[in-house]
């Protein structure tokens, strides 16, 4: 979406006047968005304005620039057709505002669907992605709500599936899984529910399998091997209590003496 005044004047060095050397892509997008919002306030309020020109743009694809004399809006083809934005039609400022907002929501939704097409995402991930794409925050939030209503995004189900796969498949403990889900923007209550739903035996089995593998490849005396094995398990996100139990079980299977690991892992 964009809104502004038709640029007049000659370009300089292949650039429109007003461009700044050394600007990166993000700075240009930010400056362009500020200009667009500023020019929106310049649209006449007194009476409806006539569409004087409809211009097909090369980029973004399927986009058109709709001119109202010196003013313009850039909208997707579907928005142009839905609102009948043809040459000679009239729109007042309130109508243009609504068209701009609706166009932004449609763009946000299309980008979100594309983002979801690769793999499931959380609501936080989708909203963050849309904001990175310079989508208006209100349109981004509306899009997330729409996706949740359509059951295309379900943070609770995502958290439960993620937790189960990470613990049983990737052999990670609940501590690490909780951190991962937080980074994905999942609400703490949903994280707690997902972790509580896990079978304690599944986490214990994963920790024991890690302990057995680490024990076989660790050098040193028995105590040193116990310490290194327990520390490794805890780095994988398991609690100190589970680490101790996992090492004890491995030692029992190996016929080793299961001495207390002390309190250094608390």
Backbone torsions as a table, in degrees:
resi	resn	phi	psi	omega
1	UNK	NA	141.2	171.4
2	UNK	-152.3	156.6	178.8
3	UNK	-146.7	135.8	179.9
4	UNK	-172.4	-165.1	176.1
5	UNK	-106.5	147.0	-179.9
6	UNK	-62.5	127.5	-177.8
7	UNK	-72.7	128.4	175.1
8	UNK	-112.0	161.1	178.2
9	UNK	101.1	170.1	-176.3
10	UNK	-88.4	150.9	175.3
11	UNK	-82.1	156.6	-178.8
12	UNK	-123.5	119.2	177.1
13	UNK	61.9	35.3	178.1
14	UNK	82.6	1.3	179.2
15	UNK	-120.4	153.6	173.9
16	UNK	-70.4	146.5	178.3
17	UNK	-60.8	140.2	-178.5
18	UNK	105.8	-15.7	176.8
19	UNK	-69.0	147.5	-179.1
20	UNK	-114.0	130.1	178.3
21	UNK	-65.5	143.0	174.8
22	UNK	87.8	-1.9	178.2
23	UNK	-72.4	135.2	173.8
24	UNK	-87.7	175.7	-175.1
25	UNK	-60.0	-40.5	-177.7
26	UNK	-66.8	-41.4	178.7
27	UNK	-63.6	-39.5	179.0
28	UNK	-64.0	-44.3	-179.7
29	UNK	-63.6	-40.2	180.0
30	UNK	-65.0	-44.9	179.7
31	UNK	-64.8	-40.7	-179.7
32	UNK	-63.4	-39.9	-179.2
33	UNK	-65.8	-39.8	178.2
34	UNK	-63.2	-41.2	178.8
35	UNK	-64.2	-41.2	-178.5
36	UNK	-63.1	-44.2	179.9
37	UNK	-66.4	-36.1	178.4
38	UNK	-65.0	-45.2	-177.6
39	UNK	-69.4	-23.2	178.5
40	UNK	-60.7	-33.7	179.6
41	UNK	-71.2	-17.8	-178.8
42	UNK	-84.6	-7.9	179.7
43	UNK	-64.7	130.8	-176.6
44	UNK	-57.4	139.4	-179.0
45	UNK	-102.9	-18.8	-170.7
46	UNK	-64.9	-43.2	-174.3
47	UNK	-150.8	160.3	178.9
48	UNK	-58.1	146.1	-179.8
49	UNK	-108.3	143.0	-178.0
50	UNK	-85.8	140.4	173.1
51	UNK	-73.8	117.8	-176.2
52	UNK	-100.1	-18.8	-178.8
53	UNK	-160.0	139.9	173.7
54	UNK	-120.6	117.9	-172.8
55	UNK	-119.3	124.3	175.8
56	UNK	-76.4	131.0	-179.8
57	UNK	-100.9	148.9	174.9
58	UNK	-74.7	-36.9	178.0
59	UNK	-140.8	140.0	-8.5
60	UNK	-63.7	154.8	-178.1
61	UNK	-61.6	146.0	177.5
62	UNK	60.4	30.6	179.1
63	UNK	-113.9	150.8	-179.6
64	UNK	-130.6	145.6	173.3
65	UNK	-102.3	121.3	-177.6
66	UNK	-104.0	117.1	-177.0
67	UNK	-97.6	137.4	170.5
68	UNK	-118.4	77.6	-171.9
69	UNK	65.6	-122.6	-179.1
70	UNK	-80.7	-6.7	-178.6
71	UNK	-101.1	156.5	178.4
72	UNK	-153.4	158.8	168.6
73	UNK	-129.5	149.2	176.2
74	UNK	-112.3	121.7	-175.9
75	UNK	-134.2	160.7	175.6
76	UNK	-71.6	155.8	-178.8
77	UNK	-55.7	-41.2	-178.8
78	UNK	-62.9	-37.5	178.0
79	UNK	-67.4	-43.2	179.3
80	UNK	-58.7	-44.4	-178.4
81	UNK	-69.7	-42.7	-176.6
82	UNK	-61.5	-36.8	-177.6
83	UNK	-98.6	2.9	177.8
84	UNK	61.7	45.3	-176.4
85	UNK	-84.7	73.5	-179.7
86	UNK	-108.0	161.1	179.8
87	UNK	-58.7	131.1	179.7
88	UNK	97.5	-12.2	177.0
89	UNK	-81.4	160.5	-175.4
90	UNK	-121.1	144.0	178.2
91	UNK	-143.8	137.3	174.6
92	UNK	-91.1	177.0	-173.2
93	UNK	-64.3	-39.6	179.6
94	UNK	-63.2	-39.7	179.0
95	UNK	-64.7	-41.2	179.6
96	UNK	-64.3	-41.1	176.4
97	UNK	-56.6	-47.5	-179.0
98	UNK	-63.8	-40.3	178.8
99	UNK	-63.1	-43.6	179.5
100	UNK	-62.0	-44.7	179.7
101	UNK	-64.9	-43.5	-179.8
102	UNK	-64.6	-40.4	178.7
103	UNK	-62.6	-40.4	178.6
104	UNK	-63.2	-41.0	179.0
105	UNK	-65.3	-39.5	179.7
106	UNK	-66.2	-41.0	177.6
107	UNK	-63.9	-44.1	-179.9
108	UNK	-60.8	-43.5	-178.7
109	UNK	-64.0	-44.5	-179.8
110	UNK	-62.5	-41.4	179.5
111	UNK	-68.3	-37.2	178.8
112	UNK	-65.8	-41.8	178.3
113	UNK	-62.3	-41.0	177.8
114	UNK	-63.2	-42.1	179.3
115	UNK	-63.7	-37.1	179.6
116	UNK	-74.9	-19.3	-175.1
117	UNK	-67.1	-20.5	-177.8
118	UNK	-84.1	-39.7	178.3
119	UNK	-171.4	165.0	178.7
120	UNK	-60.5	148.0	179.3
121	UNK	-133.5	160.3	173.8
122	UNK	-89.0	163.8	178.0
123	UNK	-61.5	-37.5	179.1
124	UNK	-65.0	-40.4	179.3
125	UNK	-64.7	-41.4	-179.2
126	UNK	-65.9	-46.6	-179.0
127	UNK	-62.0	-42.3	179.5
128	UNK	-63.2	-41.0	179.7
129	UNK	-62.9	-42.1	-179.6
130	UNK	-65.8	-39.3	178.2
131	UNK	-65.1	-36.8	176.4
132	UNK	-64.5	-27.1	179.2
133	UNK	-87.0	12.4	178.0
134	UNK	68.4	24.8	175.1
135	UNK	-77.1	141.6	178.2
136	UNK	-57.6	134.0	-177.6
137	UNK	-54.3	-39.0	179.6
138	UNK	-65.8	-40.9	178.6
139	UNK	-67.0	-36.2	178.6
140	UNK	-64.9	-44.3	179.6
141	UNK	-65.6	-40.8	177.7
142	UNK	-61.4	-38.9	-179.3
143	UNK	-65.3	-42.0	178.8
144	UNK	-62.2	-43.7	178.2
145	UNK	-61.5	-41.0	179.9
146	UNK	-64.3	-42.6	179.7
147	UNK	-64.6	-36.6	177.8
148	UNK	-67.5	-41.4	178.7
149	UNK	-64.1	-34.4	180.0
150	UNK	-84.0	2.3	178.8
151	UNK	64.5	22.9	176.1
152	UNK	-87.0	-16.9	175.7
153	UNK	-132.0	128.0	-178.7
154	UNK	-143.3	96.2	-176.2
155	UNK	-63.0	-34.6	-179.1
156	UNK	-65.4	-48.6	179.4
157	UNK	-65.3	-39.0	179.3
158	UNK	-61.2	-46.6	-177.7
159	UNK	-62.1	-41.6	-179.4
160	UNK	-66.4	-43.1	179.5
161	UNK	-67.5	-41.5	179.1
162	UNK	-61.6	-47.0	-177.9
163	UNK	-62.0	-44.6	-178.9
164	UNK	-63.4	-46.3	-178.5
165	UNK	-66.1	-39.1	-178.3
166	UNK	-69.8	-36.6	-178.2
167	UNK	-77.0	-47.0	-175.6
168	UNK	-85.9	-33.7	-177.0
169	UNK	-93.2	-45.6	-177.0
170	UNK	-95.9	-2.0	177.6
171	UNK	56.6	51.9	176.5
172	UNK	-115.0	147.7	-178.7
173	UNK	-84.3	169.5	-176.4
174	UNK	-63.2	-32.8	-179.8
175	UNK	-60.5	-45.9	-179.4
176	UNK	-71.6	-38.8	179.0
177	UNK	-62.4	-40.2	178.5
178	UNK	-60.7	-42.5	178.7
179	UNK	-63.0	-41.5	-179.9
180	UNK	-63.0	-43.9	-178.6
181	UNK	-68.3	-34.5	175.7
182	UNK	-62.3	-42.9	180.0
183	UNK	-64.4	-24.5	178.9
184	UNK	-86.2	2.2	176.0
185	UNK	82.5	17.2	179.4
186	UNK	-76.2	137.9	176.7
187	UNK	-60.9	144.4	-176.6
188	UNK	-59.2	-38.3	-180.0
189	UNK	-61.6	-40.5	178.7
190	UNK	-69.3	-34.7	177.0
191	UNK	-64.2	-46.3	-180.0
192	UNK	-60.6	-42.7	179.8
193	UNK	-62.4	-41.4	-178.5
194	UNK	-65.6	-41.6	-179.7
195	UNK	-71.1	-36.8	178.7
196	UNK	-66.5	-28.0	-178.2
197	UNK	-75.0	-15.2	-179.7
198	UNK	-70.8	143.4	176.0
199	UNK	-76.3	126.1	179.9
200	UNK	-57.6	-32.9	-179.7
201	UNK	-65.6	-33.3	178.6
202	UNK	-64.7	-43.6	178.8
203	UNK	-66.4	-40.7	180.0
204	UNK	-64.3	-41.1	-179.7
205	UNK	-64.3	-42.0	178.7
206	UNK	-62.6	-42.9	179.2
207	UNK	-64.3	-39.7	179.7
208	UNK	-66.1	-40.3	178.4
209	UNK	-63.8	-39.1	176.0
210	UNK	-65.2	-42.4	-179.1
211	UNK	-62.6	-42.1	-179.7
212	UNK	-62.9	-42.9	-179.6
213	UNK	-66.9	-43.2	-179.6
214	UNK	-68.2	-38.4	-178.6
215	UNK	-60.9	-40.6	-177.7
216	UNK	-68.1	-24.1	-175.6
217	UNK	-106.7	4.8	-176.8
218	UNK	-98.5	135.5	179.9
219	UNK	-101.7	162.4	176.7
220	UNK	117.9	-176.5	178.5
221	UNK	-75.0	173.7	-174.3
222	UNK	-57.9	-47.6	-178.8
223	UNK	-60.8	-43.5	-178.7
224	UNK	-64.2	-38.6	178.7
225	UNK	-66.5	-39.6	177.3
226	UNK	-61.6	-46.3	-178.4
227	UNK	-61.4	-46.4	-178.7
228	UNK	-65.6	-38.4	-179.0
229	UNK	-67.4	-45.6	180.0
230	UNK	-63.9	-41.4	179.8
231	UNK	-63.3	-39.0	178.8
232	UNK	-62.3	-43.5	-179.0
233	UNK	-64.0	-40.1	-180.0
234	UNK	-67.9	-33.4	176.2
235	UNK	-65.6	-21.3	177.7
236	UNK	-85.6	5.1	173.5
237	UNK	98.3	11.6	178.6
238	UNK	-93.9	151.0	-179.9
239	UNK	-70.3	163.4	179.6
240	UNK	-64.3	-34.4	179.4
241	UNK	-64.5	-45.6	178.8
242	UNK	-66.6	-36.8	178.8
243	UNK	-60.9	-45.1	179.0
244	UNK	-61.4	-47.4	-178.1
245	UNK	-62.9	-39.7	-179.6
246	UNK	-63.7	-43.4	178.5
247	UNK	-65.0	-42.4	179.3
248	UNK	-58.7	-42.3	-178.7
249	UNK	-66.2	-41.0	179.3
250	UNK	-64.2	-43.3	179.5
251	UNK	-63.4	-36.6	178.9
252	UNK	-64.8	-41.7	178.1
253	UNK	-66.1	-33.8	-177.9
254	UNK	-83.9	-7.2	-179.2
255	UNK	78.1	19.5	179.9
256	UNK	-91.1	160.6	177.1
257	UNK	-75.0	127.5	-178.1
258	UNK	-94.1	89.1	178.7
259	UNK	-84.8	156.5	178.9
260	UNK	-66.9	136.4	179.8
261	UNK	-82.5	-2.2	179.7
262	UNK	80.7	-161.7	-174.6
263	UNK	-109.2	6.0	-175.5
264	UNK	-68.2	-13.4	-178.5
265	UNK	-100.5	3.1	-180.0
266	UNK	-74.8	NA	NA
